Amino acid sequence: MVNLTTNIHAPYGSHIEDKNILLTTVDKISNWARSSSVWPFTFGLACCAIEMMATGAPKYDLDRFGAGVFRASPRQSDLMIVAGTVVIKMALRIERLFAQMPEPRYVISMGACATNGGPYWQHGYHVLKGVDRVIPVDVYVPGCPPRPEALIEGIMLLQKKMMKEKRITEKFTHGHPRYL
């Protein structure tokens, strides 16, 4: 319980507790805001897309993790979820759509097919052997197809990764900590 009244006889420095002052950095505030409002761009290509749609359903309530608003446009999203088998003809489209996403942008590879080609990895000449060959992947969600709980865990891992970034500080200090 916080005492909102000022204590006249308090020692020097204890007045900070009474004023409800929050000390933090711009990076932490920015990372918290960005990780609390992830807007995924759905890129469902095969059976993993059914599980991704189930994750957005009311049973799993993806909104409580800050990622419930699925977007159909790459220009309005910051997370691409590649769910399903990526064929070689689709690789150029994925690359183009990834380039259209605003910075900072993140990618989740959902399922065995998007991660390494799945059951087609050896004899499927038309299947890309992992989406990470064309775009950088931040989180891999294993499974064939992965359950909605696994995708939620992948989003939570991405949010933890987002909380550790130092974008604002590096932008103004050019990566040199001596300028802080």
N, C-alpha and C positions, 0 to 999 in steps of 0.2 A: 504494500500500500504506500502510495506516494503522498507525502505531506505537502500541500500546496501553500501553506502559510510560511512566511519568512521568520526564521528564528534569529532574533537580534543577538543573542549570546553565542551563536555558533562560531566555531573556529574558522579561520581564513581558509577559503577553498571549498567549504562544504555548501556554499550557496548554490553551486552548480546542480546539486541533487534536487534542490527545491524548485529550480526553474524549468525542469524537464528539457534539458538541452541534449541534443543528439550530436555526437561527434562521429563523422565518417568521411569517406573520400568520394570524389565524383565517380571514380571507377565502380565502387561498390553500389552506389545508387543507380548508376546506369546499367550495370549488370543485373541488379535485382529487377529493375523495370523490364529489361529485355527478356530475361528468363521467365518472368511471370506473365508474359503475353506473347507466346510463340504462335505464329500464324503459319500452319503447315500448308504446303502446296501438294496436293495429292497427285501422285503419278502411279496409279494402279495399273499394272500390266497383266496380271494373271490372278491366280487363286489367292495370293497374299492380299490382294485388294479387298476381298470379301472380309477378311479378318480386320483390315484397317477400317472398313466401314462399320464393322461391329464395334470397334473401339470408340467410334464417334457416337454410338447409340446411347440412349439414356441409362442402360444397365451399368456401363463402365464410367460414365460421367467424366469425360475428358476435360470438361470446362473447369473442374476443380484444380486441375494442374496448369491452367492457363493456356491450353492448346486446343480449345474446342472449336474454333472458327476455321474450318477447312476452306481454303481459297482455290478457285479454279484458274487464277491468273498468277504467273510467276512474279509479276511486278508488285503484287500486294502481299507477298509472303516472304518469310525469312528462313523457312525450313522446307526442304524437299524430302519427301518420303518416297523412295523408289521401292515399290512393292511388286515383285514378280519377275518373270523371265525377261531379260533385256536381250533382244536380238540385235545383231550388228547394224541393221538398217535404222533401228531406233536410237542407237548410240549418238549419232549426230544431232538428233532432236533433243536428247537429254542434255547434251553439251550446250546447245543454243538456249534452251530454257533455263539452265543453270546460270548462264551469262546474263540473262535478263533479270535475274533476282537482284534486289538491292543488297548492298553490304550492310552489316555482316550477314552472311548466309551460311546455312548449315545443311548437312545431308545425313539422313538415316537410311541405311541399306537394310531393307526388311525381307528376311527369308533367305533360304539357301540359294535360290536362283539369282537373286540380285547380288548376293555376296560373292559367289564363286561359280555360277553356272548351274548349280543344283544337280539334278539327275542327268542333265544334258552336258556336263562338263567334259566328258571324254569323247562322245560320239556326235555331239551336236555342233556341227561346223557353223551353223547359223547363230549360235548363242554366244554372247559376250561372256567371257570368263570372269566376270566381276565388274560391277559398275564403277569401282575405284580405278579402273583403267582409263576412264574418260573424265571423271570428276572426283574431287577429293571427298572422302567419306569420313564423317565424324564419329558415328556410332553404328555398329553392326548389331542387328537383332537376329539371332539364330532361330532356326525352325523351318519346318516344311509342312504347312504354313505355320508361322508363329502365332501363338494365342494372343488375344488382346492385352492380357496382363504383361506379356513380354514387350509389346510395343509401348505400353505405358512405362515400363521400367527403362526402356531405351530413351524415351522422352525425358524421364527424370535424370538419367545419366547425362544427357545433353544439357539439361538445365544446370547440373553441377559443374559441367565443363564451362558453361557460359559465365557462371559466377566467379571463376578464377581468372578470367581474361583481364588484361590491362590495356585497353584500347585508348582511353582518354589520356592517361598518363604518358603513354608512349608517343602519342600524337604531338603533345606540347613539349616534351622533353627530348624528342628524337631518340628515345631509348637510352639516354644517359641519366642514371640516377643522381648524378651530382647536381643537376639542375633543379631538383625538387626542393 
